């Protein structure tokens, strides 16, 4: 069976799968090729006739994940330059006024796509939500800070996708006045960043940030330095015209080398405090003074986005994804734990507190420390900023531990995604083959309830009660201020 819809650029034909109409590979902006490779997204040229939208379109160029992470997080790569495209799942094009959920994929701003099997959003459409996933420019093409090129091209792509939703989603049964944007990791960082961008303010009405908050943006001097080093190693001037002539393969190879080097230097404390604060992501949104005028966390504190309902949270053991698959965790000793705590500016007793609270190896405590530094404490800061500005927020923690790697993976980064999408699939995800469907039912329902009403089913967060919903199995329930003792170590830091 097939389904058709009319967009402002032309008519599209999708497929009907299991009673759900699915449209894949619809362009929302022109292909960023040639002089447009480092330019702002341009409108799509209208087409005549009916455009087939059954197969996923090309994905943005991106390198493989490094090492063992590549096995833990498999990716699709579909060649082609028309990769600024999106996918829509809907109960039917004859529907009217349904809530809309738009997913921003993660991948450290260098990886991922909207075409990953784990982002199949049929379950949202099954539950009467119109769901959208999309691609955006990544790495240097999306975020290298170049004189003569618009900054934050990846964010501009995200805004263009949301503008497409505003202009077209009614044709797929959705209400452009009931849009929830949600994302994980770099996608969550994007969501909070978009809350700080006035140009994006009217394009969505609720937001969900999974394992990402408002701290991961670059200072313009750091971003410009990264771009200069990239161009130097490629043997070209640091200009958009010169870089546009560089083959994609060569650009990605140098991008990966810089990524590895900067992460290492940031970990050793030899790059500088600004980049360490961003999580050492060399290609990320930049405070350019035009699209983004200040760090998103500062914008939240000033009241930006206070009218947007926010659901934000983390997994309990985020950082284990980056330590367990590569085999790093067992090699971490007490000295490294103490050195990292000092580097982060924590009190002298911090390493001992983490060791006591975790009750495991120094590697376990180190993982908890890094989880807090990169994910949990920034989420707390976003909640605190929102509360001070009068914003409505809900908080969650995902605590179910994966059986993968003999249970060592724990409640790691990205583990909650198949539960949110109610897409436990064939067992090849981080969750394994026997992931509890009851937990997917609960989490998926909470996300939909939040998109529909702004109420996921538990009290709003406030700085007095600090209520979180802890998603776990066999028991999910409300908790107050989880991890209080370690949280207090960060008072006055990670701001």
Residue, then its C-alpha position, 0 to 999 in steps of 0.5 A: x500500500x502507498x500514501x501520498x501528501x502534498x508539501x509546499x515543494x511538491x507531492x510525495x508518495x510514501x509507504x503504508x507499513x503495519x497501518x502506519x504511513x511512512x515517508x522517507x528521504x523528503x528534502x527539507x533543504x537543497x543539497x549542500x554541494x559546491x559553493x553551498x557546502x559551507x553555506x547556509x541551507x537553501x530552499x528546495x527547488x519545487x518538483x512536478x509530479x509525485x516524488x517517491x519517498x519510500x527509501x531513506x535518503x542519503x546521510x550526512x558524511x561522517x566517519x566511523x566511530x572509533x574502536x570498540x564504540x563502532x561495534x556498540x553503536x552501529x551506523x548507517x551510511x547512505x551515499x549522496x549529496x542530497x542528505x538534508x532530508x527527513x522522514x515522517x511517520x503518521x497514523x494517516x494523512x487524513x488525520x488533523x491536529x495531531x501532536x508532533x515530535x521531531x527527533x534530533x539525533x546524537x553522535x557528538x556532532x560528528x556522527x549519526x543520522x535520522x535514518x538509523x534503525x533505532x530511530x524508527x518512529x512507528x510506535x509514536x505514530x501507532x500512538x497517534x503522534x506524527x513523528x519526524x527524524x532528519x539529518x543535518x550537517x556534521x563535523x567540519x561541514x556543519x560546525x567548523x568556524x570559518x571566516x566568510x561562512x555562516x557559523x553553526x551550519x548544523x544548527x541552521x540545518x536543524x532550524x530549516x528542518x523545523x521550519x519545514x515541519x511548521x510549513x508542511x506537517x499539517x499535510x501529514x496530520x500534524x499540528x504545527x502549533x503542538x511540536x515537541x523537539x527531542x534528542x539524545x546526546x548531541x541531539x539533546x545539546x542541540x535541543x537546549x541550544x535551540x531553546x536559546x536561539x530566538x530564531x527557533x523560538x516559535x518553531x517548537x513548544x515543548x522540549x526533551x533533552x536526553x543526556x545533554x544540556x546547555x554547556x556544550x558550545x565553543x568559544x569562538x577563538x577555540x572554534x576558529x583555532x580548530x578550523x585553522x588547524x584543520x585547514x593547515x593539515x589539509x594544505x589549504x587556506x582556512x576559507x569556505x571556498x578552499x575547504x569546499x574543494x577538499x574531497x569528503x574522504x580527506x576532510x573526514x580523515x583530518x577531522x578524526x585526527x584532530x578529534x582524537x588529538x583534542x580529546x587527548x589534550x583536553x583529558x590531560x589538561x593541556x588545551x585550556x579550560x574553555x574546551x574542557x568545559x565543552x566536553x572536548x568536542x572540537x566540532x560543536x555549536x559556537x557562540x558566534x554572536x549572531x545565531x547564538x549570542x551566549x552559552x545556552x545555560x546562560x540564556x536559560x538563566x536569563x529566561x530564554x525559553x522559559x515558556x517551553x516545557x522541558x523534560x530533561x535527564x540522564x542515564x545513571x552510568x552514562x560514561x561507562x559506554x566510553x570506558x567499558x567497550x574499549x576495555x579502559x575501565x579495569x585499568x583505572x586506578x585510584x591515582x587517576x580518579x584523584x587526578x581527574x577530581x583535582x583537574x575538575x576543581x572539586x574539593x580534596x575529599x571528592x575522590x574518596x566520596x565518589x569511591x564510597x558512594x560507588x562502592x566498587x573499583x576506582x574505575x567505577x568511581x571514575x566513571x561516575x565522576x565523568x558521568x557527573x562532569x559531562x552529563x548529570x551536573x549540566x542537567x542539574x544546572x539546566x533545571x536550576x536555571x529553569x526554576x529560577x526563571x519560572x520555567x516548567x521542567x520535569x526530570x528523569x533518570x534511566x537506571x536499568x542496567x544492560x546485560x551487555x559486556x557481562x553486565x559491566x556496561x550498566x545504565x550507560x549512555x544511549x541505552x534509553x533510546x530503544x525504550x523511548x522509541x518502543x523499538x527494542x527490535x531484534x536485540x542487537x542494541x545496547x539493551x540486548x535481546x531480553x530488554x524488558x518491554x514493560x520499561x519501554x511501555x512506561x518510558x514511551x508513554x511518558x514521552x508521549x504524555x509530555x508531548x501531548x500535555x506537558x505532564x509526563x506523569x510525575x511532579x515538576x522539578x523544583x529546587x526544594x523537592x528535586x523529584x526525578x522519575x527513575x525508570x528501572x525494571x522491575x520497578x519505576x518510581x519517583x525519587x528525591x535528589x538522587x546522588x545528593x552527596x556527590x551533587x553537593x561536591x559540585x556546588x559553585x562548579x560546572x556553571 
